């Protein structure tokens, strides 16, 4: 009853629409000049009782949805860390949707399950993990962190997944940077540990966690009958791309016998490049890592990845049965994460990695970082605008001096570029994040020329 008589024709129509969109993705405005109210008037309607032809729906998609969509893939989208999905990644996503696998167990997606195992092993290899490691692909960094912390809690308090933590004699405490992503607060709240138990540690001039302050916080909590449980390091803060000293943090975690998780949702992709590996030195010592293929691996969202040094910790936290962990038993992903029914996020990741290879992806990451360093260097030479951070990855924050001036500049460039307002050091600023494979050095120079003119009052 749901088969479409002209399915092949409609598939071609959708394909052609995508081709047109991709061809023109870097022309025109990045964000549509419209309001929520206007879009609601255009799109809201009653629940359809009788359907239209697919041809009519495709036309509405083309005429109403696409013109009112943000061009995340535009070379001039330099805002949030939502990287432009690569064309190979898009092909992989289309292929994945076409076969509609649900690899919560092997039978529901035989090839997809094996591909996911392989992708996880590739990721583990990149981060220096051994054969005892494992992981699972999830929606993104938020669920990666939550999944990793669930495994950490079970490792730290065996049986807590079954018994809960109500009987814990000493309250658990966690530690992260003041610049950490809000998803960490959410995860700690969801787990029932309590957001107040998450200690926000001071940062240094480069926005990296202050190691001395961290150790002082841990010591103080121990003295006051708290139980330090986990350090969450930042590998690329969402605001300015700062990377904590993971090597030093691993030493502290080992000293106090607590779990080290690295939130590398954004900056973890830097592992692809030589200088990125220097930034992430010591990451192989972490107990768990989050990294998003839908960021610096240029895979379409949603695609997040959580890795654990010892796969058994995921199984012990999320297994649906009573069997104990067996390293030789075949993997069914329902026993390694939160979701049951789940789409395959591996096929599009596999498709992109197979098509481009690590060497080409590493070159793109290097270009992104080069663009950021160059951009920051040029801003540092200008009068009338201040650089607020020295980029470590690919995010650059700057300010013209006041929120009103910053917002005026955003309005002035909105036909050409999309960058975002932010706040750093308690100061309103603007942030440009270079994580788009399409962005050219000529476009970076164009943005710089617009900044110079505005700063000069021209």
C-alpha positions as CSV (number, residue, x, y, z in Angstrom):
1,X,0.0,0.0,0.0
2,X,2.9,2.4,0.6
3,X,4.8,1.5,-2.6
4,X,5.1,4.4,-5.0
5,X,4.5,3.5,-8.7
6,X,7.0,6.0,-10.0
7,X,9.6,5.5,-7.2
8,X,12.5,5.5,-9.6
9,X,11.4,8.8,-11.2
10,X,10.9,10.4,-7.8
11,X,14.3,9.2,-6.7
12,X,15.8,10.9,-9.7
13,X,13.9,14.1,-8.9
14,X,15.3,14.1,-5.3
15,X,18.7,13.3,-6.6
16,X,18.6,16.2,-9.1
17,X,17.4,18.5,-6.3
18,X,20.4,17.5,-4.2
19,X,22.7,18.0,-7.1
20,X,21.5,21.5,-7.7
21,X,21.8,22.4,-4.0
22,X,25.3,21.0,-3.8
23,X,26.4,22.8,-6.9
24,X,25.2,26.2,-5.6
25,X,25.9,25.7,-1.9
26,X,28.6,28.4,-1.6
27,X,26.6,31.1,-3.5
28,X,24.3,33.6,-1.9
29,X,23.4,34.1,1.8
30,X,24.4,31.4,4.2
31,X,21.5,31.9,6.6
32,X,18.1,32.7,5.0
33,X,16.8,36.2,5.6
34,X,13.5,35.3,7.1
35,X,11.8,35.0,10.5
36,X,10.5,32.0,12.3
37,X,7.0,33.5,12.0
38,X,7.3,33.7,8.2
39,X,8.5,30.1,8.0
40,X,5.6,28.9,10.2
41,X,3.1,30.7,8.0
42,X,4.7,29.1,4.9
43,X,5.0,25.6,6.2
44,X,2.4,24.9,9.0
45,X,-0.7,23.1,8.0
46,X,-3.2,20.6,9.4
47,X,-2.3,16.9,9.6
48,X,-3.0,15.5,6.2
49,X,-5.8,12.9,5.9
50,X,-5.4,12.3,2.2
51,X,-2.0,12.4,0.7
52,X,-0.5,14.3,-2.3
53,X,1.5,12.9,-5.0
54,X,5.2,12.5,-4.2
55,X,5.9,14.8,-7.1
56,X,4.0,17.6,-5.3
57,X,5.7,17.0,-2.0
58,X,9.1,17.1,-3.7
59,X,8.2,20.4,-5.4
60,X,7.2,21.8,-2.0
61,X,10.5,20.6,-0.5
62,X,12.3,22.3,-3.3
63,X,10.3,25.6,-3.2
64,X,9.7,26.0,0.5
65,X,12.2,24.0,2.5
66,X,15.5,24.4,0.7
67,X,15.3,28.3,0.4
68,X,14.6,28.5,4.1
69,X,17.5,26.2,5.1
70,X,20.9,27.3,6.4
71,X,23.7,26.4,4.1
72,X,25.9,24.5,6.6
73,X,28.0,23.3,3.7
74,X,28.8,26.8,2.3
75,X,32.4,27.7,2.2
76,X,31.4,30.9,4.1
77,X,29.7,29.1,7.0
78,X,32.3,29.8,9.7
79,X,30.1,29.7,12.8
80,X,29.4,26.7,15.0
81,X,31.5,23.6,14.8
82,X,29.1,21.9,12.3
83,X,31.5,21.0,9.5
84,X,30.4,20.7,5.9
85,X,29.5,17.1,5.2
86,X,31.7,15.7,2.5
87,X,30.2,14.6,-0.7
88,X,31.4,11.0,-0.1
89,X,29.8,11.2,3.3
90,X,26.5,12.3,1.7
91,X,26.6,9.4,-0.7
92,X,27.2,7.1,2.2
93,X,24.2,8.6,4.0
94,X,22.0,8.1,1.0
95,X,23.2,4.5,0.6
96,X,22.6,3.8,4.3
97,X,19.0,5.2,4.2
98,X,18.4,3.1,1.0
99,X,19.1,-0.2,2.8
100,X,17.7,0.9,6.2
101,X,19.7,-1.2,8.6
102,X,19.2,-1.2,12.3
103,X,22.3,-2.9,13.8
104,X,21.3,-3.2,17.4
105,X,22.1,-6.8,16.9
106,X,23.8,-8.8,14.1
107,X,20.7,-10.1,12.5
108,X,19.1,-6.6,12.1
109,X,22.2,-5.5,10.2
110,X,24.8,-8.1,9.5
111,X,27.1,-6.0,7.2
112,X,26.4,-2.8,9.1
113,X,27.4,-4.5,12.4
114,X,30.7,-5.7,11.0
115,X,31.3,-2.3,9.3
116,X,30.8,-0.6,12.7
117,X,33.2,-3.0,14.3
118,X,35.7,-2.1,11.7
119,X,35.2,1.7,11.9
120,X,35.5,1.5,15.7
121,X,38.8,-0.4,15.3
122,X,40.0,2.3,12.9
123,X,39.2,5.0,15.3
124,X,40.8,3.1,18.2
125,X,43.9,2.7,16.0
126,X,44.1,6.4,15.3
127,X,44.0,7.2,19.1
128,X,46.5,4.6,20.0
129,X,44.2,2.1,21.8
130,X,44.9,-1.6,21.9
131,X,43.0,-4.8,21.1
132,X,41.1,-4.7,24.4
133,X,39.4,-1.5,23.4
134,X,36.0,-1.0,21.9
135,X,33.3,1.5,21.3
136,X,30.0,2.4,19.7
137,X,28.8,5.0,17.2
138,X,26.1,7.3,18.6
139,X,24.4,10.5,17.6
140,X,27.1,12.9,18.7
141,X,29.3,14.3,21.5
142,X,26.5,14.7,24.0
143,X,25.5,11.0,23.9
144,X,29.1,10.0,23.6
145,X,29.9,11.7,26.9
146,X,26.9,10.3,28.6
147,X,27.7,6.8,27.3
148,X,31.3,7.0,28.5
149,X,30.4,8.3,31.9
150,X,27.9,5.4,32.3
151,X,30.8,3.0,31.6
152,X,33.1,5.0,34.0
153,X,30.5,4.8,36.8
154,X,30.1,1.1,36.4
155,X,33.9,0.6,36.4
156,X,34.3,2.8,39.5
157,X,31.3,1.3,41.3
158,X,30.8,-2.2,40.0
159,X,27.1,-3.1,40.2
160,X,25.9,0.5,40.1
161,X,24.0,0.0,36.8
162,X,21.8,-2.5,38.7
163,X,21.8,-1.2,42.2
164,X,22.0,2.5,41.6
165,X,24.2,4.9,43.7
166,X,21.8,5.7,46.5
167,X,23.8,3.6,48.9
168,X,27.1,5.3,48.1
169,X,28.6,6.5,51.4
170,X,30.7,9.3,49.9
171,X,29.2,11.6,47.2
172,X,30.9,11.3,43.8
173,X,32.6,14.3,42.3
174,X,33.8,15.0,38.7
175,X,36.1,17.6,37.4
176,X,36.2,19.6,34.1
177,X,37.2,22.9,32.7
178,X,35.3,26.1,33.2
179,X,35.1,26.1,29.3
180,X,33.7,22.6,29.0
181,X,30.6,22.0,26.9
182,X,27.2,22.1,28.5
183,X,26.5,18.5,27.5
184,X,28.8,17.4,30.4
185,X,26.5,19.2,32.8
186,X,23.5,17.5,31.2
187,X,25.1,14.1,31.4
188,X,26.0,14.4,35.1
189,X,22.4,15.6,35.8
190,X,20.9,12.7,33.8
191,X,23.1,10.2,35.7
192,X,21.7,11.4,39.0
193,X,25.1,12.4,40.3
194,X,24.0,16.0,40.4
195,X,25.4,19.0,38.5
196,X,26.6,20.5,41.8
197,X,29.0,17.6,42.0
198,X,30.7,18.7,38.8
199,X,33.6,20.9,39.7
200,X,34.4,23.6,37.1
201,X,38.2,24.1,37.3
202,X,39.9,27.3,36.5
203,X,41.8,27.7,33.2
204,X,45.1,29.3,32.2
205,X,45.7,32.1,29.7
206,X,45.3,29.6,26.8
207,X,41.9,28.4,28.3
208,X,43.4,25.0,29.2
209,X,42.5,23.5,32.6
210,X,44.7,24.7,35.4
211,X,46.4,21.5,36.6
212,X,47.3,22.9,40.0
213,X,43.8,24.1,40.7
214,X,42.5,20.7,39.6
215,X,44.7,18.8,42.0
216,X,43.8,21.3,44.8
217,X,40.1,20.7,44.2
218,X,40.6,16.9,44.3
219,X,42.6,17.1,47.5
220,X,40.0,19.4,49.1
221,X,37.1,17.0,48.1
222,X,38.9,14.0,49.6
223,X,39.4,15.9,52.9
224,X,35.7,16.8,52.9
225,X,34.6,13.2,52.5
226,X,33.8,13.4,48.8
227,X,34.9,10.7,46.4
228,X,36.7,11.9,43.2
229,X,35.4,9.8,40.4
230,X,36.3,11.3,37.0
231,X,38.2,14.0,35.2
232,X,36.8,15.2,31.9
233,X,39.5,16.7,29.7
234,X,38.7,19.0,26.8
235,X,40.2,18.3,23.4
236,X,38.9,21.3,21.6
237,X,36.5,23.5,23.6
238,X,33.4,24.5,21.7
239,X,34.1,28.2,22.1
240,X,37.8,28.6,21.3
241,X,39.1,25.2,20.5
242,X,41.4,24.9,23.5
243,X,43.0,21.5,24.3
244,X,43.9,20.6,27.9
245,X,47.2,19.1,28.8
246,X,46.0,15.5,28.5
247,X,49.4,14.0,29.5
248,X,49.4,15.9,32.8
249,X,45.7,15.1,33.5
250,X,46.4,11.4,32.9
251,X,49.1,11.6,35.6
252,X,46.7,13.1,38.0
253,X,44.0,10.6,37.2
254,X,46.5,7.7,37.8
255,X,47.7,9.3,41.0
256,X,44.2,9.4,42.5
257,X,42.8,6.3,40.9
258,X,40.0,8.0,38.9
259,X,38.7,7.7,35.4
260,X,39.9,10.1,32.7
261,X,37.5,10.9,29.8
262,X,38.5,13.1,26.9
263,X,35.8,15.1,25.3
264,X,37.2,15.3,21.8
265,X,33.9,15.8,20.0
266,X,35.4,18.7,18.1
267,X,39.2,18.6,18.5
268,X,39.6,14.9,18.5
269,X,39.6,15.0,14.7
270,X,43.0,16.8,15.0
271,X,44.4,13.4,15.6
272,X,44.5,13.1,11.8
273,X,47.3,15.6,11.5
274,X,50.9,15.6,12.8
275,X,50.5,18.9,14.8
276,X,47.1,17.7,16.0
277,X,48.7,14.6,17.4
278,X,51.1,16.8,19.3
279,X,48.2,18.8,20.7
280,X,46.5,15.6,21.8
281,X,49.7,14.0,23.3
282,X,48.8,11.5,26.0
283,X,45.3,10.8,24.7
284,X,46.0,7.1,24.4
285,X,46.2,7.1,28.2
286,X,42.6,8.1,28.7
287,X,40.1,5.6,29.8
288,X,37.5,6.8,27.3
289,X,37.4,9.3,24.4
290,X,34.5,11.1,22.6
291,X,35.0,12.1,19.0
292,X,32.5,13.2,16.3
293,X,33.0,11.9,12.8
294,X,30.4,14.5,11.9
295,X,32.9,17.2,12.7
296,X,36.5,16.9,11.5
297,X,35.9,13.7,9.6
298,X,33.4,15.5,7.5
299,X,30.6,12.9,7.8
300,X,27.0,14.1,7.7
301,X,25.3,14.4,11.1
302,X,24.4,12.4,13.2
303,X,27.7,10.6,13.7
304,X,29.4,10.5,17.1
305,X,31.8,7.9,18.5
306,X,32.7,6.8,22.0
307,X,35.8,4.7,22.6
308,X,36.9,3.0,25.8
309,X,40.3,1.5,26.5
310,X,38.7,-1.6,27.8
311,X,35.5,-2.7,25.9
312,X,34.3,-4.7,28.9
313,X,33.4,-1.5,30.7
314,X,30.8,-0.6,28.1
315,X,29.4,-4.1,28.2
316,X,29.2,-4.1,32.0
317,X,27.3,-0.8,32.0
318,X,24.8,-1.5,29.2
319,X,24.4,-5.3,28.7
320,X,20.8,-6.4,28.4
321,X,21.4,-10.0,29.5
322,X,22.9,-11.8,32.5
323,X,25.9,-13.3,30.7
324,X,29.3,-11.9,31.9
325,X,31.5,-10.2,29.4
326,X,33.4,-12.5,27.0
327,X,36.0,-10.8,24.9
328,X,35.6,-13.6,22.3
329,X,31.8,-13.3,22.0
330,X,30.4,-11.6,18.9
331,X,29.4,-8.0,19.4
332,X,25.7,-7.0,19.5
333,X,25.6,-3.3,19.9
334,X,22.4,-3.3,22.0
335,X,24.8,-4.5,24.8
336,X,27.2,-1.6,24.4
337,X,25.1,1.6,24.5
338,X,21.9,3.3,25.4
339,X,19.9,2.8,22.2
340,X,18.1,-0.3,21.0
341,X,16.7,0.4,17.6
342,X,19.4,2.5,15.9
343,X,20.4,3.5,12.5
344,X,23.8,2.6,11.1
345,X,26.1,5.5,11.5
346,X,29.0,3.4,10.4
347,X,28.2,3.0,6.7
348,X,28.5,6.8,5.9
349,X,31.6,7.0,8.0
350,X,33.1,3.9,6.3
351,X,32.1,5.4,2.9
352,X,33.9,8.7,3.6
353,X,37.0,7.1,5.1
354,X,37.2,4.6,2.2
355,X,36.7,7.2,-0.4
356,X,39.2,9.8,0.9
357,X,41.6,7.9,3.0
358,X,43.3,9.3,6.1
359,X,46.0,11.2,4.1
360,X,43.5,13.4,2.3
361,X,41.4,14.1,5.4
362,X,44.5,15.0,7.3
363,X,45.4,17.5,4.6
364,X,42.0,19.2,5.0
365,X,42.4,19.4,8.8
366,X,45.8,21.0,8.3
367,X,44.4,23.6,5.9
368,X,41.6,24.4,8.4
369,X,44.2,24.9,11.1
370,X,46.5,26.9,8.7
371,X,43.5,29.2,7.9
372,X,42.8,29.8,11.6
373,X,46.4,30.5,12.4
374,X,46.7,32.9,9.5
375,X,43.4,34.6,10.3
376,X,44.4,35.1,13.9
377,X,47.9,36.4,12.9
378,X,46.4,39.0,10.6
379,X,43.9,40.2,13.2
380,X,46.7,40.5,15.7
381,X,48.3,43.1,13.4
382,X,45.1,45.3,13.1
383,X,44.1,48.4,14.9
384,X,40.6,48.7,16.2
385,X,40.1,44.9,16.7
386,X,41.5,42.6,19.4
387,X,42.4,39.0,19.2
388,X,41.1,37.1,22.3
389,X,42.7,33.7,21.9
390,X,45.7,32.1,20.3
391,X,44.1,29.3,18.2
392,X,45.2,25.8,19.1
393,X,42.8,24.0,16.7
394,X,40.7,26.1,14.3
395,X,38.5,28.6,16.3
396,X,39.4,32.3,16.6
397,X,37.7,34.8,18.8
398,X,38.0,38.6,18.3
399,X,36.2,41.8,19.3
400,X,35.8,45.3,18.1
401,X,35.4,46.5,21.7
402,X,31.7,46.3,22.4
403,X,28.7,44.1,21.9
404,X,27.0,46.7,19.7
405,X,30.0,47.1,17.4
406,X,30.3,43.3,17.1
407,X,26.7,42.9,16.2
408,X,26.8,45.7,13.8
409,X,29.7,44.0,12.0
410,X,27.7,40.8,11.9
411,X,24.9,42.6,10.2
412,X,27.3,44.2,7.7
413,X,28.7,40.9,6.5
414,X,25.6,38.7,6.7
415,X,25.2,38.7,2.9
416,X,28.7,37.3,2.6
417,X,29.6,35.3,5.7
418,X,28.1,33.6,8.7
419,X,30.2,33.8,11.9
420,X,28.7,33.8,15.4
421,X,28.6,36.0,18.5
422,X,30.2,34.5,21.6
423,X,31.5,35.4,25.1
424,X,35.1,34.9,26.2
425,X,36.7,36.1,29.4
426,X,33.3,37.6,30.2
427,X,33.5,39.8,27.1
428,X,31.2,39.8,24.1
429,X,33.1,38.7,21.0
430,X,32.8,37.1,17.6
431,X,34.1,33.7,16.7
432,X,35.2,32.3,13.3
433,X,35.6,28.6,13.2
434,X,37.6,27.2,10.3
435,X,36.3,23.6,10.0
436,X,34.9,23.6,6.4
437,X,36.7,21.8,3.6
438,X,35.4,24.3,1.0
439,X,36.8,27.5,2.6
440,X,39.6,28.9,0.5
441,X,42.4,31.3,1.6
442,X,40.9,33.9,-0.8
443,X,37.7,33.8,1.2
444,X,39.7,34.1,4.5
445,X,41.4,37.2,2.9
446,X,38.0,38.6,1.9
447,X,36.7,38.3,5.5
448,X,39.9,39.9,6.8
449,X,39.5,42.8,4.4
450,X,35.9,43.3,5.7
451,X,37.2,43.3,9.2
452,X,39.9,45.9,8.4
453,X,37.4,48.2,6.7
454,X,35.0,48.0,9.6
455,X,37.7,48.6,12.2
456,X,38.9,51.6,10.2
457,X,35.4,53.0,10.1
458,X,35.3,52.9,6.3
